[in-house]
Amino acid sequence: MIKPMTQHVIIIGGGISGLATAYYLQQQAQAKNLPLTYTLIEKQPTFGGKIVTDTRDGFVIEGGPDSFISQKPWARQLCQELGLQDRLIGTNDEQRKTFILHNGRLQALPDGVMLIIPTRFMPFALSPLISPWGKLRMGLDLFIPAKTDEADESLADFIRRRLGNEALEKIAEPLMAGIYVADPTTLSLQSTFPRFRQIEKKYGSLIKGMLAQQQASSKSSQPKLPLFMTLRGGLTELVNTIVAKLTGELRPHQTVNRLNYQATEAQPYEVLLADGQTRRADRVILATPAYITAGLLEPYNPALAEQLRAIRYLSTATVSLAFNKADIAHPLNGFGFVIPKKENTRLMACTWVSTKFNHRAPNDQILLRVFIGGYKNEALVDWPTDKLLALVREELAKIMGITARPTRQQLYRWPIGNAQYDVGHLARVATIEAETQNTLPHLYLTGSAFLGVGLPDCIYQGQQTAIKVIADMEGVKNI
């Protein structure tokens, strides 16, 4: 048997997808005793992408994601594998309540509403959020036949079909926009909430399906986890722990100018860096935004680049504000609020961070985080800092009655940072994967542009990409 040659892999993009790919690639190569080296390249000075945590003065302020959903296990499992299990914390579920801005006033989402689906009669019946006709229309979900074809549809079309327009405008649109910063009229159901379609197919009704799943869950002997979890010191703990485990060549603060491919070369890929250095590789993994990936691949397949550029992106920003607790009259009796598009405000949502999680602010302070931009008011992201902060304070005064001066303000901007999964997204992704395999062998695409934007999804995609690379290597290692 001929001893296999050492393979070198270049990973471009050091956000959570690229980091997870590097970590799992390293772990699996070691487990299988495969000779593999890698280089991880990131244009920013630090790794982590949108995971940015500021921990000064007793605060834990997140610039990007602040938690991950526990029902998708991959982020939690990675934390446990890295020895971070004792750092995991959940939301304060005894305070778990979401408010929706309705006619300028905050109204609590009725108890028993799971995502958008009512599962308890009395709290829903007594809620002023939905009109009597709107409640009746939502109840018709129990009788409306399930859709029979498998074609993708927008989230808006699905909600209107099952629960009616009022449920869409007052509940689904603000809640789902808070997750995907997306217009529900263009958002792909199959790519974002396939569970809704699965429930409809299996039970014929969202309400029946959610009640059945709740009943099954109540009988389970498995310990119930908080729906959302994070790390005590912020999600940068995850990034720093992964980076500390990586043994490959790490190249932060490096821009890739060009990717060359020559099929006749022993190492067919060459990466040209902005500082004039080059790196050769047997395999390349692109964990970059779709529009960046398109620019690198266009010389080899313009049609593939066009498909990648068809994945739209939107810009957002977050503003974190701290206040002296003694200056705030609002009870902060929940996790925060979301805002329907029709409401007369330019904000998208607000999280009451110091209520949602412990260890986020000193005892005499409260911490809020406001979300701006997305499909509703994307232009606000480019406003001057002082003007944007003034707008946020003005809106919070109207909505929550907060007129006190903040003790701290922190703005993070994410220009063209949020991939949009439009109707037909999964078909586009399948086309992109096929074109990549046909044109550029041993090149792999991963990240939030494709099969999930949340931390668990990105980690899972990185894990699966590493599995593909290792499987390909094992297929040629004895040649």
C-alpha positions as CSV (number, residue, x, y, z in Angstrom):
1,M,0.0,0.0,0.0
2,I,1.3,3.4,-0.9
3,K,1.4,5.8,2.0
4,P,-1.1,8.6,1.3
5,M,0.3,12.1,0.5
6,T,-0.4,14.9,3.0
7,Q,-3.3,16.9,1.7
8,H,-3.5,20.7,2.4
9,V,-6.9,22.4,2.7
10,I,-7.5,26.1,2.6
11,I,-10.6,27.4,4.4
12,I,-11.6,31.0,3.5
13,G,-13.8,32.7,6.0
14,G,-13.3,32.6,9.8
15,G,-16.9,33.1,11.0
16,I,-18.5,30.3,13.0
17,S,-19.1,28.2,9.9
18,G,-15.4,28.4,8.9
19,L,-14.3,27.8,12.5
20,A,-16.6,24.8,12.9
21,T,-15.3,23.4,9.6
22,A,-11.7,23.7,10.6
23,Y,-12.4,22.2,14.1
24,Y,-14.3,19.2,12.8
25,L,-11.8,18.7,9.9
26,Q,-9.0,18.6,12.4
27,Q,-10.8,16.2,14.7
28,Q,-11.8,13.7,12.0
29,A,-8.4,13.7,10.3
30,Q,-6.8,12.9,13.7
31,A,-9.4,10.2,14.5
32,K,-8.8,8.5,11.1
33,N,-5.1,9.1,11.1
34,L,-5.3,11.0,7.8
35,P,-2.3,13.2,6.8
36,L,-3.9,16.6,6.5
37,T,-2.9,20.2,7.1
38,Y,-5.0,23.4,6.7
39,T,-4.9,27.1,6.5
40,L,-7.8,29.2,7.8
41,I,-8.0,32.7,6.3
42,E,-10.2,35.6,7.7
43,K,-10.2,39.2,6.5
44,Q,-11.1,40.6,9.9
45,P,-8.4,41.0,12.6
46,T,-10.3,38.5,14.8
47,F,-12.2,35.3,14.1
48,G,-15.9,34.8,14.8
49,G,-17.6,36.9,12.1
50,K,-20.8,38.3,13.6
51,I,-20.1,36.8,17.0
52,V,-18.7,39.8,18.9
53,T,-18.9,40.2,22.7
54,D,-17.9,43.2,24.9
55,T,-17.4,42.3,28.5
56,R,-16.3,45.5,30.1
57,D,-17.4,47.0,33.4
58,G,-19.6,44.0,34.4
59,F,-21.6,44.0,31.2
60,V,-21.9,41.2,28.6
61,I,-22.9,43.0,25.4
62,E,-23.4,41.0,22.2
63,G,-23.0,42.7,18.8
64,G,-24.5,39.8,16.8
65,P,-26.2,36.7,18.0
66,D,-26.8,36.5,21.7
67,S,-27.9,32.8,22.0
68,F,-28.8,29.7,20.1
69,I,-31.8,27.5,20.0
70,S,-31.5,24.3,22.0
71,Q,-33.9,22.2,19.9
72,K,-31.2,22.1,17.3
73,P,-28.5,20.3,19.2
74,W,-25.3,21.1,17.3
75,A,-24.2,24.3,19.1
76,R,-24.9,22.8,22.5
77,Q,-23.1,19.6,21.6
78,L,-20.0,21.6,20.4
79,C,-20.0,23.6,23.6
80,Q,-20.0,20.3,25.6
81,E,-17.3,18.8,23.4
82,L,-15.1,21.8,24.0
83,G,-15.5,21.6,27.8
84,L,-17.9,24.6,28.1
85,Q,-20.8,22.7,29.5
86,D,-20.4,24.5,32.9
87,R,-20.6,27.8,31.2
88,L,-23.9,27.2,29.5
89,I,-26.9,29.2,30.8
90,G,-30.5,29.3,29.7
91,T,-33.0,32.0,29.6
92,N,-34.9,33.0,32.7
93,D,-38.0,31.1,31.7
94,E,-40.1,32.2,34.7
95,Q,-40.0,35.7,33.0
96,R,-40.6,34.3,29.5
97,K,-43.1,36.6,27.8
98,T,-43.0,38.3,24.5
99,F,-44.8,41.6,23.8
100,I,-46.0,42.9,20.4
101,L,-46.5,46.6,19.7
102,H,-50.2,47.0,18.8
103,N,-51.6,50.5,18.1
104,G,-48.6,52.0,19.9
105,R,-49.0,50.0,23.1
106,L,-47.2,46.8,24.2
107,Q,-49.5,43.8,24.3
108,A,-48.4,40.4,25.6
109,L,-48.4,37.5,23.2
110,P,-51.1,35.2,24.8
111,D,-49.9,32.3,27.0
112,G,-49.8,29.1,25.0
113,V,-49.0,30.6,21.6
114,M,-46.2,28.5,20.3
115,L,-44.3,30.4,17.6
116,I,-47.5,31.6,16.0
117,I,-49.9,28.7,16.9
118,P,-52.4,29.0,19.7
119,T,-52.5,26.0,22.0
120,R,-54.6,27.3,25.0
121,F,-58.1,28.6,24.5
122,M,-58.8,31.1,27.3
123,P,-55.6,33.2,27.2
124,F,-56.0,33.4,23.4
125,A,-59.7,34.2,23.6
126,L,-59.2,37.0,26.2
127,S,-56.2,38.6,24.4
128,P,-56.9,42.1,22.9
129,L,-54.2,41.5,20.4
130,I,-56.4,39.8,17.8
131,S,-59.9,40.8,16.9
132,P,-62.9,38.4,17.4
133,W,-63.0,37.8,13.6
134,G,-59.2,37.2,13.6
135,K,-59.5,34.7,16.4
136,L,-62.3,32.9,14.6
137,R,-60.2,32.8,11.4
138,M,-57.3,31.3,13.2
139,G,-59.6,28.7,14.6
140,L,-60.6,27.6,11.1
141,D,-57.1,26.0,10.9
142,L,-58.7,23.0,12.5
143,F,-60.9,22.5,9.4
144,I,-59.0,23.8,6.4
145,P,-57.6,20.9,4.3
146,A,-53.8,20.5,4.1
147,K,-52.0,21.6,0.9
148,T,-51.4,18.5,-1.2
149,D,-48.5,19.6,-3.5
150,E,-44.8,19.9,-2.4
151,A,-44.1,23.3,-4.1
152,D,-42.4,25.9,-1.9
153,E,-44.4,28.9,-0.9
154,S,-43.8,32.1,1.1
155,L,-44.2,32.1,4.8
156,A,-46.9,34.8,4.3
157,D,-48.9,32.7,1.9
158,F,-48.7,29.8,4.3
159,I,-49.8,31.8,7.3
160,R,-52.7,33.4,5.4
161,R,-53.8,30.0,4.2
162,R,-53.8,28.4,7.6
163,L,-54.4,31.2,10.1
164,G,-55.5,34.3,8.2
165,N,-54.2,37.7,7.4
166,E,-54.5,39.2,10.9
167,A,-52.4,36.4,12.4
168,L,-49.8,37.2,9.7
169,E,-49.7,40.9,10.3
170,K,-49.9,41.0,14.0
171,I,-48.0,37.9,15.1
172,A,-46.1,36.0,12.4
173,E,-44.6,39.0,10.5
174,P,-43.0,40.7,13.5
175,L,-41.9,37.4,15.2
176,M,-40.4,35.9,12.0
177,A,-38.9,39.2,10.9
178,G,-37.1,39.2,14.3
179,I,-35.4,35.9,13.4
180,Y,-34.7,36.4,9.7
181,V,-35.0,40.2,9.3
182,A,-37.0,39.2,6.2
183,D,-40.2,40.1,4.4
184,P,-42.5,37.1,4.9
185,T,-44.0,37.6,1.5
186,T,-40.6,36.5,0.0
187,L,-39.4,34.2,2.7
188,S,-39.2,30.5,1.7
189,L,-41.3,28.3,4.0
190,Q,-39.2,25.2,3.1
191,S,-35.9,26.9,3.9
192,T,-36.9,28.6,7.2
193,F,-39.9,26.8,8.8
194,P,-40.2,23.4,7.3
195,R,-41.6,22.2,10.6
196,F,-44.8,24.1,9.9
197,R,-45.3,22.2,6.6
198,Q,-44.5,18.9,8.2
199,I,-47.1,19.5,10.9
200,E,-49.7,20.4,8.3
201,K,-49.0,17.3,6.3
202,K,-49.0,14.9,9.3
203,Y,-51.9,16.4,11.3
204,G,-53.9,18.4,8.8
205,S,-53.9,21.3,11.2
206,L,-51.2,23.4,12.9
207,I,-53.2,23.6,16.1
208,K,-53.8,19.8,16.2
209,G,-50.2,19.1,15.4
210,M,-48.8,21.5,18.1
211,L,-51.1,20.1,20.7
212,A,-50.1,16.5,19.9
213,Q,-46.4,17.4,20.0
214,Q,-46.9,19.2,23.4
215,Q,-48.6,16.1,24.8
216,A,-45.8,13.9,23.5
217,S,-43.2,16.2,25.0
218,S,-44.9,16.2,28.4
219,K,-44.6,12.4,28.5
220,S,-41.0,12.4,27.7
221,S,-38.5,11.5,30.4
222,Q,-35.8,13.7,28.8
223,P,-34.9,16.8,30.9
224,K,-36.4,19.9,29.4
225,L,-33.9,22.4,28.2
226,P,-34.5,26.2,28.0
227,L,-35.5,27.0,24.4
228,F,-32.5,29.4,24.1
229,M,-29.1,29.0,25.6
230,T,-25.8,30.9,25.6
231,L,-22.5,31.1,27.5
232,R,-22.1,33.0,30.7
233,G,-19.4,35.2,29.3
234,G,-21.0,35.6,25.9
235,L,-20.7,33.7,22.7
236,T,-17.1,34.9,22.1
237,E,-16.2,32.2,24.6
238,L,-17.2,29.6,22.0
239,V,-15.1,31.3,19.4
240,N,-12.0,31.7,21.6
241,T,-12.2,28.1,22.7
242,I,-12.4,26.8,19.2
243,V,-9.5,29.0,18.0
244,A,-7.4,27.8,21.0
245,K,-8.0,24.1,19.8
246,L,-7.0,24.7,16.2
247,T,-3.5,23.5,15.2
248,G,-3.5,24.6,11.6
249,E,-2.1,27.8,10.1
250,L,-4.4,30.7,11.2
251,R,-4.3,33.8,9.1
252,P,-6.6,36.6,10.4
253,H,-6.5,40.1,8.9
254,Q,-5.9,38.7,5.4
255,T,-7.9,39.4,2.3
256,V,-8.1,36.9,-0.5
257,N,-7.6,38.8,-3.8
258,R,-8.0,35.8,-6.1
259,L,-8.6,32.1,-6.3
260,N,-6.8,30.3,-9.1
261,Y,-7.7,26.8,-10.3
262,Q,-5.6,24.6,-12.7
263,A,-6.8,21.1,-13.0
264,T,-3.4,19.8,-14.3
265,E,-1.5,20.9,-11.1
266,A,-0.8,18.4,-8.3
267,Q,-2.3,21.0,-6.0
268,P,-4.9,22.6,-8.3
269,Y,-5.9,25.5,-6.1
270,E,-3.8,28.7,-5.5
271,V,-5.0,31.5,-3.2
272,L,-3.5,34.9,-3.7
273,L,-3.5,37.1,-0.6
274,A,-3.6,40.9,-0.6
275,D,-0.2,41.1,1.1
276,G,1.4,39.3,-2.0
277,Q,1.7,35.9,-0.4
278,T,0.2,32.8,-2.0
279,R,-0.9,29.4,-0.6
280,R,-1.5,26.2,-2.6
281,A,-4.0,23.6,-1.7
282,D,-5.5,20.3,-2.7
283,R,-8.9,21.3,-1.5
284,V,-10.6,24.6,-0.8
285,I,-13.6,25.4,1.5
286,L,-15.4,28.7,1.0
287,A,-17.2,29.8,4.2
288,T,-17.8,33.3,2.9
289,P,-21.0,35.3,2.1
290,A,-22.5,34.3,-1.2
291,Y,-21.6,37.5,-3.0
292,I,-17.9,37.1,-2.0
293,T,-18.0,33.5,-3.1
294,A,-19.5,34.6,-6.4
295,G,-16.6,37.0,-7.1
296,L,-14.0,34.3,-6.4
297,L,-15.7,31.7,-8.6
298,E,-16.9,33.8,-11.5
299,P,-13.8,33.3,-13.7
300,Y,-14.5,29.6,-13.8
301,N,-18.3,29.5,-13.9
302,P,-20.2,32.7,-14.5
303,A,-23.6,30.9,-14.3
304,L,-22.6,29.7,-10.8
305,A,-21.6,33.2,-9.8
306,E,-25.0,34.5,-11.0
307,Q,-26.8,31.9,-8.9
308,L,-24.7,32.9,-5.8
309,R,-25.5,36.5,-6.3
310,A,-29.2,35.8,-6.5
311,I,-29.0,35.1,-2.8
312,R,-29.9,38.5,-1.5
313,Y,-28.5,40.1,1.7
314,L,-29.9,42.8,3.9
315,S,-28.2,45.2,6.4
316,T,-29.0,45.5,10.1
317,A,-27.6,47.1,13.2
318,T,-28.0,46.6,16.9
319,V,-27.9,49.3,19.6
320,S,-27.3,48.2,23.2
321,L,-28.2,50.7,25.9
322,A,-27.6,50.5,29.7
323,F,-29.6,52.5,32.3
324,N,-29.5,52.9,36.0
325,K,-32.1,50.5,37.3
326,A,-33.5,53.2,39.6
327,D,-34.2,55.5,36.6
328,I,-36.5,53.0,34.8
329,A,-40.1,52.7,35.8
330,H,-41.0,50.0,33.3
331,P,-41.2,46.5,34.9
332,L,-39.3,44.8,32.1
333,N,-41.5,41.8,32.8
334,G,-40.6,39.7,29.8
335,F,-37.9,39.1,27.1
336,G,-38.8,42.1,25.0
337,F,-41.0,43.1,22.1
338,V,-41.3,42.9,18.4
339,I,-43.0,45.3,16.1
340,P,-45.4,44.7,13.2
341,K,-44.5,46.6,10.0
342,K,-47.7,48.7,10.1
343,E,-46.8,50.3,13.5
344,N,-45.6,53.9,13.4
345,T,-42.0,53.2,14.5
346,R,-38.7,52.7,12.8
347,L,-37.4,50.0,15.1
348,M,-37.6,46.3,14.4
349,A,-37.5,44.8,17.9
350,C,-36.0,45.2,21.4
351,T,-34.6,42.6,23.8
352,W,-34.7,43.2,27.5
353,V,-31.3,41.5,27.9
354,S,-30.9,41.7,31.6
355,T,-34.3,40.1,32.1
356,K,-33.8,37.4,29.5
357,F,-30.4,36.2,30.8
358,N,-28.5,36.5,34.1
359,H,-24.9,37.8,34.2
360,R,-25.5,40.5,31.5
361,A,-25.4,43.7,33.6
362,P,-24.3,44.9,37.1
363,N,-27.1,44.5,39.7
364,D,-27.9,48.3,39.7
365,Q,-28.1,48.4,35.8
366,I,-30.5,47.2,33.1
367,L,-29.4,46.3,29.6
368,L,-31.6,46.6,26.5
369,R,-30.8,45.8,22.9
370,V,-32.6,47.4,19.9
371,F,-32.6,45.9,16.4
372,I,-32.7,48.2,13.3
373,G,-32.8,47.8,9.6
374,G,-33.7,44.6,7.8
375,Y,-36.4,44.7,5.1
376,K,-38.4,47.4,7.0
377,N,-35.9,50.3,7.3
378,E,-32.6,49.1,5.9
379,A,-31.4,52.7,5.1
380,L,-31.2,53.5,8.8
381,V,-28.1,51.3,9.1
382,D,-26.1,54.0,7.3
383,W,-27.3,56.9,9.4
384,P,-24.6,58.8,11.4
385,T,-24.0,57.3,14.8
386,D,-25.3,60.2,16.8
387,K,-28.5,60.5,14.7
388,L,-29.1,56.8,14.9
389,L,-28.7,56.7,18.7
390,A,-31.0,59.7,19.1
391,L,-33.6,57.9,17.0
392,V,-33.4,54.8,19.2
393,R,-33.8,56.8,22.4
394,E,-36.8,58.7,21.0
395,E,-38.6,55.5,20.0
396,L,-37.9,53.9,23.3
397,A,-39.4,56.9,25.1
398,K,-42.6,56.6,23.0
399,I,-42.9,52.8,23.4
400,M,-41.6,52.2,26.9
401,G,-41.6,55.6,28.5
402,I,-37.8,55.6,29.0
403,T,-36.5,59.2,29.2
404,A,-33.4,58.6,31.4
405,R,-30.0,59.1,29.9
406,P,-28.2,55.8,29.2
407,T,-25.1,55.0,31.2
408,R,-23.7,53.2,28.1
409,Q,-24.5,53.0,24.4
410,Q,-23.0,50.6,21.9
411,L,-23.7,50.4,18.2
412,Y,-22.8,47.5,15.9
413,R,-23.5,47.7,12.2
414,W,-23.8,44.6,9.9
415,P,-23.9,45.9,6.3
416,I,-25.1,43.3,3.8
417,G,-24.8,40.7,6.6
418,N,-28.0,38.8,6.6
419,A,-28.8,36.2,3.9
420,Q,-32.3,36.1,2.6
421,Y,-33.9,32.8,1.9
422,D,-36.4,33.7,-0.9
423,V,-39.0,31.2,-2.2
424,G,-37.2,28.6,-4.2
425,H,-34.0,28.9,-2.1
426,L,-33.5,25.1,-1.6
427,A,-33.7,24.6,-5.4
428,R,-31.2,27.3,-5.9
429,V,-28.8,25.8,-3.4
430,A,-29.1,22.4,-5.1
431,T,-28.2,24.0,-8.4
432,I,-25.2,25.8,-6.8
433,E,-23.9,22.5,-5.3
434,A,-24.3,20.7,-8.6
435,E,-22.5,23.4,-10.6
436,T,-19.7,23.6,-8.0
437,Q,-19.1,19.9,-8.1
438,N,-19.2,19.8,-11.9
439,T,-16.9,22.8,-12.5
440,L,-14.5,22.8,-9.5
441,P,-13.8,19.4,-8.0
442,H,-12.6,19.3,-4.4
443,L,-14.1,22.8,-3.7
444,Y,-16.8,23.1,-1.1
445,L,-19.3,25.8,0.0
446,T,-20.6,26.2,3.5
447,G,-22.1,28.9,5.7
448,S,-25.2,30.9,6.5
449,A,-26.0,31.6,2.8
450,F,-27.2,28.1,2.2
451,L,-29.0,25.8,4.8
452,G,-29.6,27.8,7.9
453,V,-28.6,31.2,9.4
454,G,-28.5,30.3,13.1
455,L,-25.5,29.2,15.1
456,P,-26.6,25.5,15.3
457,D,-27.2,25.5,11.5
458,C,-23.8,27.0,10.7
459,I,-22.0,24.6,13.0
460,Y,-23.9,21.7,11.5
461,Q,-23.0,22.8,8.0
462,G,-19.4,23.1,9.0
463,Q,-19.5,19.6,10.5
464,Q,-21.1,18.1,7.4
465,T,-18.6,19.9,5.1
466,A,-15.7,18.4,7.1
467,I,-17.3,14.9,6.7
468,K,-17.5,15.4,2.9
469,V,-13.8,16.4,2.7
470,I,-12.7,13.5,4.8
471,A,-14.8,11.1,2.8
472,D,-13.3,12.4,-0.5
473,M,-9.8,12.0,1.0
474,E,-10.5,8.5,2.0
475,G,-11.8,7.8,-1.5
476,V,-8.3,8.6,-3.0
477,K,-5.9,8.0,-0.1
478,N,-4.8,4.5,-1.3
479,I,-4.3,5.5,-4.9
